[in-house]
Amino acid sequence: MPVFHRNSTFGPGPRRKLDRNERARFKFLVRAHARAGTLPAKQEWIANALLKRLGEDGQCDPSHQTLADDVGCCEKTAERACTHLAELGLLRWTQRLVRNGWRAEQTSNAYELVPTAGLPAPACDRQKVGVTLKQVFSSVRRAVRGLRAPTEGDDEWGRMNAQRQLQLLGAA
């Protein structure tokens, strides 16, 4: 197959058949990136639209306008989503070309969904770690202030637990 430009090819382009498990893995990865905050909602929808458009033989070549119509967004959003999915390693594509006289024209892109991409870095409820630790320490301080000294009526476990917490926090 002769290659015209980088990531361009004449003919049908790459085909990757996905079985049921690979489809589920791709959906899982897309959802994991969305939950980690690395994939906005509309881009998640575009990824699911690509999965829906994937044929049994691995053919997946919808236009950006078709993806945008499936999701209900503009064509530029679909184009940015494909670029972002490629940056995350979830998607690869090749430009498909045809000869028109002495010229070569692009007909469409041949997309390849990649269910073997890595998981996103874990997110801490989309908060900065410092803020989360600050919140934890302030809640611990409030809990220590609320502790009372063990009394005669308390059971042994309660006394040991209160003393241990005070020792750990350095307040005893």
CNS distance restraints for C-alpha pairs under 8 A (distance, minus, plus):
assign (resid   1 and name CA) (resid   9 and name CA) 7.06 0.50 0.50
assign (resid   1 and name CA) (resid  10 and name CA) 6.53 0.50 0.50
assign (resid   1 and name CA) (resid  11 and name CA) 7.45 0.50 0.50
assign (resid   2 and name CA) (resid   9 and name CA) 6.59 0.50 0.50
assign (resid   2 and name CA) (resid  10 and name CA) 6.47 0.50 0.50
assign (resid   3 and name CA) (resid   8 and name CA) 6.02 0.50 0.50
assign (resid   3 and name CA) (resid   9 and name CA) 4.89 0.50 0.50
assign (resid   3 and name CA) (resid  10 and name CA) 6.69 0.50 0.50
assign (resid   4 and name CA) (resid   8 and name CA) 5.86 0.50 0.50
assign (resid   4 and name CA) (resid   9 and name CA) 6.19 0.50 0.50
assign (resid   4 and name CA) (resid  10 and name CA) 7.56 0.50 0.50
assign (resid   5 and name CA) (resid   9 and name CA) 7.52 0.50 0.50
assign (resid   7 and name CA) (resid  93 and name CA) 7.51 0.50 0.50
assign (resid   7 and name CA) (resid  94 and name CA) 4.98 0.50 0.50
assign (resid   7 and name CA) (resid  95 and name CA) 6.08 0.50 0.50
assign (resid   8 and name CA) (resid  94 and name CA) 5.39 0.50 0.50
assign (resid   8 and name CA) (resid  95 and name CA) 4.43 0.50 0.50
assign (resid   8 and name CA) (resid  96 and name CA) 5.85 0.50 0.50
assign (resid   8 and name CA) (resid  97 and name CA) 6.83 0.50 0.50
assign (resid   9 and name CA) (resid  13 and name CA) 6.39 0.50 0.50
assign (resid   9 and name CA) (resid  94 and name CA) 6.87 0.50 0.50
assign (resid   9 and name CA) (resid  95 and name CA) 6.28 0.50 0.50
assign (resid   9 and name CA) (resid  96 and name CA) 5.28 0.50 0.50
assign (resid   9 and name CA) (resid  97 and name CA) 5.90 0.50 0.50
assign (resid  10 and name CA) (resid  96 and name CA) 5.80 0.50 0.50
assign (resid  10 and name CA) (resid  97 and name CA) 4.88 0.50 0.50
assign (resid  10 and name CA) (resid  98 and name CA) 6.01 0.50 0.50
assign (resid  11 and name CA) (resid  96 and name CA) 6.60 0.50 0.50
assign (resid  11 and name CA) (resid  97 and name CA) 6.96 0.50 0.50
assign (resid  11 and name CA) (resid  98 and name CA) 7.38 0.50 0.50
assign (resid  12 and name CA) (resid  96 and name CA) 6.91 0.50 0.50
assign (resid  12 and name CA) (resid 110 and name CA) 7.41 0.50 0.50
assign (resid  13 and name CA) (resid  94 and name CA) 6.60 0.50 0.50
assign (resid  13 and name CA) (resid  95 and name CA) 7.88 0.50 0.50
assign (resid  13 and name CA) (resid  96 and name CA) 6.41 0.50 0.50
assign (resid  13 and name CA) (resid 110 and name CA) 5.67 0.50 0.50
assign (resid  14 and name CA) (resid  59 and name CA) 7.96 0.50 0.50
assign (resid  14 and name CA) (resid  94 and name CA) 7.51 0.50 0.50
assign (resid  14 and name CA) (resid 110 and name CA) 6.61 0.50 0.50
assign (resid  14 and name CA) (resid 111 and name CA) 7.66 0.50 0.50
assign (resid  14 and name CA) (resid 112 and name CA) 7.02 0.50 0.50
assign (resid  15 and name CA) (resid  57 and name CA) 7.04 0.50 0.50
assign (resid  15 and name CA) (resid  58 and name CA) 4.71 0.50 0.50
assign (resid  15 and name CA) (resid  59 and name CA) 5.51 0.50 0.50
assign (resid  15 and name CA) (resid  60 and name CA) 7.73 0.50 0.50
assign (resid  15 and name CA) (resid 110 and name CA) 7.90 0.50 0.50
assign (resid  15 and name CA) (resid 112 and name CA) 6.73 0.50 0.50
assign (resid  16 and name CA) (resid  57 and name CA) 7.37 0.50 0.50
assign (resid  16 and name CA) (resid  58 and name CA) 4.50 0.50 0.50
assign (resid  16 and name CA) (resid  59 and name CA) 7.24 0.50 0.50
assign (resid  16 and name CA) (resid 112 and name CA) 6.18 0.50 0.50
assign (resid  16 and name CA) (resid 113 and name CA) 7.47 0.50 0.50
assign (resid  17 and name CA) (resid  55 and name CA) 7.93 0.50 0.50
assign (resid  17 and name CA) (resid  56 and name CA) 6.56 0.50 0.50
assign (resid  17 and name CA) (resid  57 and name CA) 5.63 0.50 0.50
assign (resid  17 and name CA) (resid  58 and name CA) 4.07 0.50 0.50
assign (resid  17 and name CA) (resid  59 and name CA) 7.85 0.50 0.50
assign (resid  18 and name CA) (resid  22 and name CA) 5.43 0.50 0.50
assign (resid  18 and name CA) (resid  23 and name CA) 5.94 0.50 0.50
assign (resid  18 and name CA) (resid  56 and name CA) 7.91 0.50 0.50
assign (resid  18 and name CA) (resid  58 and name CA) 6.84 0.50 0.50
assign (resid  19 and name CA) (resid  23 and name CA) 6.23 0.50 0.50
assign (resid  20 and name CA) (resid  24 and name CA) 6.27 0.50 0.50
assign (resid  21 and name CA) (resid  25 and name CA) 6.07 0.50 0.50
assign (resid  22 and name CA) (resid  26 and name CA) 6.10 0.50 0.50
assign (resid  22 and name CA) (resid 115 and name CA) 5.82 0.50 0.50
assign (resid  23 and name CA) (resid  27 and name CA) 6.27 0.50 0.50
assign (resid  23 and name CA) (resid  51 and name CA) 7.52 0.50 0.50
assign (resid  23 and name CA) (resid 115 and name CA) 7.20 0.50 0.50
assign (resid  24 and name CA) (resid  28 and name CA) 6.08 0.50 0.50
assign (resid  25 and name CA) (resid  29 and name CA) 6.15 0.50 0.50
assign (resid  25 and name CA) (resid 115 and name CA) 5.74 0.50 0.50
assign (resid  25 and name CA) (resid 116 and name CA) 7.94 0.50 0.50
assign (resid  26 and name CA) (resid  30 and name CA) 6.21 0.50 0.50
assign (resid  26 and name CA) (resid  90 and name CA) 7.69 0.50 0.50
assign (resid  26 and name CA) (resid 113 and name CA) 7.65 0.50 0.50
assign (resid  26 and name CA) (resid 114 and name CA) 7.02 0.50 0.50
assign (resid  26 and name CA) (resid 115 and name CA) 4.50 0.50 0.50
assign (resid  26 and name CA) (resid 116 and name CA) 7.82 0.50 0.50
assign (resid  27 and name CA) (resid  31 and name CA) 6.16 0.50 0.50
assign (resid  27 and name CA) (resid  48 and name CA) 7.20 0.50 0.50
assign (resid  28 and name CA) (resid  32 and name CA) 6.01 0.50 0.50
assign (resid  29 and name CA) (resid  33 and name CA) 6.18 0.50 0.50
assign (resid  29 and name CA) (resid 115 and name CA) 7.43 0.50 0.50
assign (resid  29 and name CA) (resid 117 and name CA) 7.64 0.50 0.50
assign (resid  29 and name CA) (resid 118 and name CA) 7.88 0.50 0.50
assign (resid  29 and name CA) (resid 119 and name CA) 6.49 0.50 0.50
assign (resid  30 and name CA) (resid  34 and name CA) 6.26 0.50 0.50
assign (resid  30 and name CA) (resid  39 and name CA) 7.74 0.50 0.50
assign (resid  30 and name CA) (resid  44 and name CA) 6.34 0.50 0.50
assign (resid  30 and name CA) (resid  47 and name CA) 7.14 0.50 0.50
assign (resid  30 and name CA) (resid  90 and name CA) 7.85 0.50 0.50
assign (resid  31 and name CA) (resid  35 and name CA) 6.13 0.50 0.50
assign (resid  31 and name CA) (resid  44 and name CA) 7.27 0.50 0.50
assign (resid  32 and name CA) (resid  36 and name CA) 6.12 0.50 0.50
assign (resid  32 and name CA) (resid 119 and name CA) 7.12 0.50 0.50
assign (resid  32 and name CA) (resid 120 and name CA) 6.88 0.50 0.50
assign (resid  33 and name CA) (resid  37 and name CA) 6.26 0.50 0.50
assign (resid  33 and name CA) (resid  38 and name CA) 5.33 0.50 0.50
assign (resid  33 and name CA) (resid  39 and name CA) 5.43 0.50 0.50
assign (resid  33 and name CA) (resid 119 and name CA) 7.39 0.50 0.50
assign (resid  33 and name CA) (resid 120 and name CA) 5.73 0.50 0.50
assign (resid  34 and name CA) (resid  38 and name CA) 5.90 0.50 0.50
assign (resid  34 and name CA) (resid  39 and name CA) 4.52 0.50 0.50
assign (resid  34 and name CA) (resid  40 and name CA) 6.13 0.50 0.50
assign (resid  34 and name CA) (resid  41 and name CA) 6.84 0.50 0.50
assign (resid  34 and name CA) (resid  44 and name CA) 6.67 0.50 0.50
assign (resid  35 and name CA) (resid  39 and name CA) 7.84 0.50 0.50
assign (resid  36 and name CA) (resid 120 and name CA) 6.73 0.50 0.50
assign (resid  36 and name CA) (resid 121 and name CA) 7.27 0.50 0.50
assign (resid  36 and name CA) (resid 122 and name CA) 6.43 0.50 0.50
assign (resid  36 and name CA) (resid 123 and name CA) 5.26 0.50 0.50
assign (resid  36 and name CA) (resid 126 and name CA) 7.30 0.50 0.50
assign (resid  37 and name CA) (resid 123 and name CA) 7.63 0.50 0.50
assign (resid  37 and name CA) (resid 126 and name CA) 6.99 0.50 0.50
assign (resid  38 and name CA) (resid 120 and name CA) 7.70 0.50 0.50
assign (resid  39 and name CA) (resid  43 and name CA) 6.23 0.50 0.50
assign (resid  39 and name CA) (resid  44 and name CA) 6.35 0.50 0.50
assign (resid  40 and name CA) (resid  44 and name CA) 6.31 0.50 0.50
assign (resid  41 and name CA) (resid  45 and name CA) 6.33 0.50 0.50
assign (resid  42 and name CA) (resid  46 and name CA) 6.23 0.50 0.50
assign (resid  42 and name CA) (resid  71 and name CA) 7.48 0.50 0.50
assign (resid  42 and name CA) (resid  73 and name CA) 7.85 0.50 0.50
assign (resid  42 and name CA) (resid  77 and name CA) 7.99 0.50 0.50
assign (resid  42 and name CA) (resid  81 and name CA) 7.78 0.50 0.50
assign (resid  43 and name CA) (resid  47 and name CA) 6.28 0.50 0.50
assign (resid  43 and name CA) (resid  77 and name CA) 7.88 0.50 0.50
assign (resid  43 and name CA) (resid  78 and name CA) 7.35 0.50 0.50
assign (resid  43 and name CA) (resid  81 and name CA) 4.88 0.50 0.50
assign (resid  43 and name CA) (resid  82 and name CA) 7.81 0.50 0.50
assign (resid  43 and name CA) (resid  85 and name CA) 7.82 0.50 0.50
assign (resid  44 and name CA) (resid  48 and name CA) 6.35 0.50 0.50
assign (resid  45 and name CA) (resid  49 and name CA) 6.10 0.50 0.50
assign (resid  45 and name CA) (resid  71 and name CA) 6.29 0.50 0.50
assign (resid  46 and name CA) (resid  50 and name CA) 6.20 0.50 0.50
assign (resid  46 and name CA) (resid  67 and name CA) 6.44 0.50 0.50
assign (resid  46 and name CA) (resid  68 and name CA) 7.61 0.50 0.50
assign (resid  46 and name CA) (resid  71 and name CA) 6.50 0.50 0.50
assign (resid  46 and name CA) (resid  78 and name CA) 6.58 0.50 0.50
assign (resid  46 and name CA) (resid  81 and name CA) 6.71 0.50 0.50
assign (resid  46 and name CA) (resid  82 and name CA) 7.75 0.50 0.50
assign (resid  47 and name CA) (resid  51 and name CA) 6.34 0.50 0.50
assign (resid  47 and name CA) (resid  81 and name CA) 7.93 0.50 0.50
assign (resid  47 and name CA) (resid  82 and name CA) 7.90 0.50 0.50
assign (resid  47 and name CA) (resid  85 and name CA) 7.62 0.50 0.50
assign (resid  48 and name CA) (resid  52 and name CA) 6.16 0.50 0.50
assign (resid  49 and name CA) (resid  53 and name CA) 6.18 0.50 0.50
assign (resid  49 and name CA) (resid  67 and name CA) 6.46 0.50 0.50
assign (resid  49 and name CA) (resid  70 and name CA) 6.65 0.50 0.50
assign (resid  49 and name CA) (resid  71 and name CA) 7.17 0.50 0.50
assign (resid  50 and name CA) (resid  54 and name CA) 6.25 0.50 0.50
assign (resid  50 and name CA) (resid  60 and name CA) 7.23 0.50 0.50
assign (resid  50 and name CA) (resid  62 and name CA) 7.80 0.50 0.50
assign (resid  50 and name CA) (resid  67 and name CA) 7.33 0.50 0.50
assign (resid  51 and name CA) (resid 113 and name CA) 7.62 0.50 0.50
assign (resid  53 and name CA) (resid  60 and name CA) 6.13 0.50 0.50
assign (resid  53 and name CA) (resid  61 and name CA) 8.00 0.50 0.50
assign (resid  53 and name CA) (resid  62 and name CA) 7.23 0.50 0.50
assign (resid  54 and name CA) (resid  58 and name CA) 6.08 0.50 0.50
assign (resid  54 and name CA) (resid  59 and name CA) 5.90 0.50 0.50
assign (resid  54 and name CA) (resid  60 and name CA) 4.74 0.50 0.50
assign (resid  55 and name CA) (resid  59 and name CA) 5.07 0.50 0.50
assign (resid  55 and name CA) (resid  60 and name CA) 6.26 0.50 0.50
assign (resid  58 and name CA) (resid 112 and name CA) 7.90 0.50 0.50
assign (resid  59 and name CA) (resid 110 and name CA) 7.36 0.50 0.50
assign (resid  59 and name CA) (resid 111 and name CA) 7.70 0.50 0.50
assign (resid  60 and name CA) (resid 110 and name CA) 5.96 0.50 0.50
assign (resid  60 and name CA) (resid 111 and name CA) 5.32 0.50 0.50
assign (resid  60 and name CA) (resid 112 and name CA) 6.97 0.50 0.50
assign (resid  61 and name CA) (resid 108 and name CA) 6.52 0.50 0.50
assign (resid  61 and name CA) (resid 109 and name CA) 5.52 0.50 0.50
assign (resid  61 and name CA) (resid 110 and name CA) 4.68 0.50 0.50
assign (resid  61 and name CA) (resid 111 and name CA) 5.74 0.50 0.50
assign (resid  62 and name CA) (resid  66 and name CA) 5.98 0.50 0.50
assign (resid  62 and name CA) (resid  67 and name CA) 6.68 0.50 0.50
assign (resid  62 and name CA) (resid 108 and name CA) 7.45 0.50 0.50
assign (resid  62 and name CA) (resid 109 and name CA) 7.39 0.50 0.50
assign (resid  63 and name CA) (resid  67 and name CA) 6.45 0.50 0.50
assign (resid  63 and name CA) (resid 108 and name CA) 6.46 0.50 0.50
assign (resid  63 and name CA) (resid 109 and name CA) 7.24 0.50 0.50
assign (resid  64 and name CA) (resid  68 and name CA) 6.06 0.50 0.50
assign (resid  64 and name CA) (resid  75 and name CA) 5.58 0.50 0.50
assign (resid  64 and name CA) (resid  76 and name CA) 7.78 0.50 0.50
assign (resid  64 and name CA) (resid  78 and name CA) 5.61 0.50 0.50
assign (resid  64 and name CA) (resid  79 and name CA) 6.01 0.50 0.50
assign (resid  65 and name CA) (resid  69 and name CA) 6.08 0.50 0.50
assign (resid  65 and name CA) (resid  74 and name CA) 7.53 0.50 0.50
assign (resid  65 and name CA) (resid  75 and name CA) 5.10 0.50 0.50
assign (resid  65 and name CA) (resid  78 and name CA) 7.54 0.50 0.50
assign (resid  66 and name CA) (resid  70 and name CA) 6.20 0.50 0.50
assign (resid  67 and name CA) (resid  71 and name CA) 6.31 0.50 0.50
assign (resid  67 and name CA) (resid  75 and name CA) 7.74 0.50 0.50
assign (resid  67 and name CA) (resid  78 and name CA) 6.35 0.50 0.50
assign (resid  68 and name CA) (resid  72 and name CA) 5.60 0.50 0.50
assign (resid  68 and name CA) (resid  73 and name CA) 4.97 0.50 0.50
assign (resid  68 and name CA) (resid  74 and name CA) 5.50 0.50 0.50
assign (resid  68 and name CA) (resid  75 and name CA) 5.32 0.50 0.50
assign (resid  68 and name CA) (resid  77 and name CA) 7.39 0.50 0.50
assign (resid  68 and name CA) (resid  78 and name CA) 5.57 0.50 0.50
assign (resid  69 and name CA) (resid  73 and name CA) 6.63 0.50 0.50
assign (resid  69 and name CA) (resid  74 and name CA) 7.74 0.50 0.50
assign (resid  73 and name CA) (resid  77 and name CA) 6.54 0.50 0.50
assign (resid  73 and name CA) (resid  78 and name CA) 7.36 0.50 0.50
assign (resid  74 and name CA) (resid  78 and name CA) 6.73 0.50 0.50
assign (resid  75 and name CA) (resid  79 and name CA) 6.32 0.50 0.50
assign (resid  76 and name CA) (resid  80 and name CA) 6.17 0.50 0.50
assign (resid  77 and name CA) (resid  81 and name CA) 6.02 0.50 0.50
assign (resid  78 and name CA) (resid  82 and name CA) 6.28 0.50 0.50
assign (resid  79 and name CA) (resid  83 and name CA) 6.38 0.50 0.50
assign (resid  80 and name CA) (resid  84 and name CA) 6.11 0.50 0.50
assign (resid  81 and name CA) (resid  85 and name CA) 6.03 0.50 0.50
assign (resid  82 and name CA) (resid  86 and name CA) 6.17 0.50 0.50
assign (resid  82 and name CA) (resid  91 and name CA) 7.28 0.50 0.50
assign (resid  83 and name CA) (resid  87 and name CA) 6.32 0.50 0.50
assign (resid  84 and name CA) (resid  88 and name CA) 6.32 0.50 0.50
assign (resid  85 and name CA) (resid  89 and name CA) 6.32 0.50 0.50
assign (resid  85 and name CA) (resid  90 and name CA) 5.35 0.50 0.50
assign (resid  85 and name CA) (resid  91 and name CA) 5.52 0.50 0.50
assign (resid  86 and name CA) (resid  90 and name CA) 5.72 0.50 0.50
assign (resid  86 and name CA) (resid  91 and name CA) 4.57 0.50 0.50
assign (resid  86 and name CA) (resid  92 and name CA) 5.74 0.50 0.50
assign (resid  88 and name CA) (resid 117 and name CA) 7.79 0.50 0.50
assign (resid  89 and name CA) (resid 114 and name CA) 6.99 0.50 0.50
assign (resid  89 and name CA) (resid 117 and name CA) 5.52 0.50 0.50
assign (resid  89 and name CA) (resid 118 and name CA) 7.64 0.50 0.50
assign (resid  90 and name CA) (resid 113 and name CA) 6.13 0.50 0.50
assign (resid  90 and name CA) (resid 114 and name CA) 4.86 0.50 0.50
assign (resid  90 and name CA) (resid 115 and name CA) 6.64 0.50 0.50
assign (resid  90 and name CA) (resid 116 and name CA) 7.86 0.50 0.50
assign (resid  90 and name CA) (resid 117 and name CA) 5.78 0.50 0.50
assign (resid  91 and name CA) (resid 111 and name CA) 6.98 0.50 0.50
assign (resid  91 and name CA) (resid 112 and name CA) 5.81 0.50 0.50
assign (resid  91 and name CA) (resid 113 and name CA) 4.80 0.50 0.50
assign (resid  91 and name CA) (resid 114 and name CA) 5.49 0.50 0.50
assign (resid  92 and name CA) (resid 111 and name CA) 5.85 0.50 0.50
assign (resid  92 and name CA) (resid 112 and name CA) 5.07 0.50 0.50
assign (resid  92 and name CA) (resid 113 and name CA) 6.53 0.50 0.50
assign (resid  92 and name CA) (resid 114 and name CA) 7.27 0.50 0.50
assign (resid  93 and name CA) (resid 109 and name CA) 6.21 0.50 0.50
assign (resid  93 and name CA) (resid 110 and name CA) 5.39 0.50 0.50
assign (resid  93 and name CA) (resid 111 and name CA) 4.29 0.50 0.50
assign (resid  93 and name CA) (resid 112 and name CA) 5.79 0.50 0.50
assign (resid  94 and name CA) (resid 109 and name CA) 5.55 0.50 0.50
assign (resid  94 and name CA) (resid 110 and name CA) 5.20 0.50 0.50
assign (resid  94 and name CA) (resid 111 and name CA) 6.62 0.50 0.50
assign (resid  95 and name CA) (resid 106 and name CA) 6.59 0.50 0.50
assign (resid  95 and name CA) (resid 107 and name CA) 7.75 0.50 0.50
assign (resid  95 and name CA) (resid 108 and name CA) 6.17 0.50 0.50
assign (resid  95 and name CA) (resid 109 and name CA) 4.49 0.50 0.50
assign (resid  95 and name CA) (resid 110 and name CA) 6.30 0.50 0.50
assign (resid  96 and name CA) (resid 106 and name CA) 5.64 0.50 0.50
assign (resid  96 and name CA) (resid 107 and name CA) 5.72 0.50 0.50
assign (resid  96 and name CA) (resid 108 and name CA) 5.39 0.50 0.50
assign (resid  96 and name CA) (resid 109 and name CA) 5.48 0.50 0.50
assign (resid  96 and name CA) (resid 110 and name CA) 6.47 0.50 0.50
assign (resid  97 and name CA) (resid 104 and name CA) 6.16 0.50 0.50
assign (resid  97 and name CA) (resid 105 and name CA) 5.38 0.50 0.50
assign (resid  97 and name CA) (resid 106 and name CA) 4.35 0.50 0.50
assign (resid  97 and name CA) (resid 107 and name CA) 5.62 0.50 0.50
assign (resid  97 and name CA) (resid 108 and name CA) 7.48 0.50 0.50
assign (resid  98 and name CA) (resid 104 and name CA) 5.57 0.50 0.50
assign (resid  98 and name CA) (resid 105 and name CA) 5.51 0.50 0.50
assign (resid  98 and name CA) (resid 106 and name CA) 6.44 0.50 0.50
assign (resid  98 and name CA) (resid 107 and name CA) 6.71 0.50 0.50
assign (resid  99 and name CA) (resid 103 and name CA) 5.84 0.50 0.50
assign (resid  99 and name CA) (resid 104 and name CA) 4.59 0.50 0.50
assign (resid  99 and name CA) (resid 105 and name CA) 6.41 0.50 0.50
assign (resid 100 and name CA) (resid 104 and name CA) 5.84 0.50 0.50
assign (resid 100 and name CA) (resid 105 and name CA) 6.73 0.50 0.50
assign (resid 123 and name CA) (resid 127 and name CA) 7.80 0.50 0.50
assign (resid 124 and name CA) (resid 128 and name CA) 7.23 0.50 0.50
assign (resid 124 and name CA) (resid 129 and name CA) 7.01 0.50 0.50
assign (resid 127 and name CA) (resid 131 and name CA) 6.94 0.50 0.50
assign (resid 127 and name CA) (resid 132 and name CA) 6.81 0.50 0.50
assign (resid 128 and name CA) (resid 132 and name CA) 6.45 0.50 0.50
assign (resid 129 and name CA) (resid 133 and name CA) 6.17 0.50 0.50
assign (resid 130 and name CA) (resid 134 and name CA) 6.08 0.50 0.50
assign (resid 131 and name CA) (resid 135 and name CA) 6.20 0.50 0.50
assign (resid 132 and name CA) (resid 136 and name CA) 6.23 0.50 0.50
assign (resid 133 and name CA) (resid 137 and name CA) 6.15 0.50 0.50
assign (resid 134 and name CA) (resid 138 and name CA) 6.14 0.50 0.50
assign (resid 135 and name CA) (resid 139 and name CA) 6.20 0.50 0.50
assign (resid 136 and name CA) (resid 140 and name CA) 6.25 0.50 0.50
assign (resid 137 and name CA) (resid 141 and name CA) 6.14 0.50 0.50
assign (resid 138 and name CA) (resid 142 and name CA) 6.26 0.50 0.50
assign (resid 139 and name CA) (resid 143 and name CA) 6.20 0.50 0.50
assign (resid 140 and name CA) (resid 144 and name CA) 6.17 0.50 0.50
assign (resid 141 and name CA) (resid 145 and name CA) 6.26 0.50 0.50
assign (resid 142 and name CA) (resid 146 and name CA) 6.31 0.50 0.50
assign (resid 143 and name CA) (resid 147 and name CA) 6.43 0.50 0.50
assign (resid 144 and name CA) (resid 165 and name CA) 7.96 0.50 0.50
assign (resid 144 and name CA) (resid 166 and name CA) 7.20 0.50 0.50
assign (resid 147 and name CA) (resid 162 and name CA) 7.30 0.50 0.50
assign (resid 149 and name CA) (resid 162 and name CA) 7.74 0.50 0.50
assign (resid 150 and name CA) (resid 154 and name CA) 6.50 0.50 0.50
assign (resid 150 and name CA) (resid 158 and name CA) 7.59 0.50 0.50
assign (resid 150 and name CA) (resid 159 and name CA) 5.44 0.50 0.50
assign (resid 150 and name CA) (resid 162 and name CA) 7.28 0.50 0.50
assign (resid 151 and name CA) (resid 159 and name CA) 8.00 0.50 0.50
assign (resid 154 and name CA) (resid 158 and name CA) 6.22 0.50 0.50
assign (resid 154 and name CA) (resid 159 and name CA) 6.65 0.50 0.50
assign (resid 155 and name CA) (resid 159 and name CA) 6.60 0.50 0.50
assign (resid 156 and name CA) (resid 160 and name CA) 6.22 0.50 0.50
assign (resid 157 and name CA) (resid 161 and name CA) 5.96 0.50 0.50
assign (resid 158 and name CA) (resid 162 and name CA) 6.10 0.50 0.50
assign (resid 159 and name CA) (resid 163 and name CA) 6.14 0.50 0.50
assign (resid 160 and name CA) (resid 164 and name CA) 6.01 0.50 0.50
assign (resid 161 and name CA) (resid 165 and name CA) 6.16 0.50 0.50
assign (resid 162 and name CA) (resid 166 and name CA) 6.26 0.50 0.50
assign (resid 163 and name CA) (resid 167 and name CA) 6.15 0.50 0.50
assign (resid 163 and name CA) (resid 172 and name CA) 7.65 0.50 0.50
assign (resid 164 and name CA) (resid 168 and name CA) 6.09 0.50 0.50
assign (resid 165 and name CA) (resid 169 and name CA) 6.26 0.50 0.50
assign (resid 166 and name CA) (resid 170 and name CA) 6.10 0.50 0.50
assign (resid 166 and name CA) (resid 171 and name CA) 5.22 0.50 0.50
assign (resid 166 and name CA) (resid 172 and name CA) 5.24 0.50 0.50
assign (resid 167 and name CA) (resid 171 and name CA) 6.23 0.50 0.50
assign (resid 167 and name CA) (resid 172 and name CA) 5.35 0.50 0.50
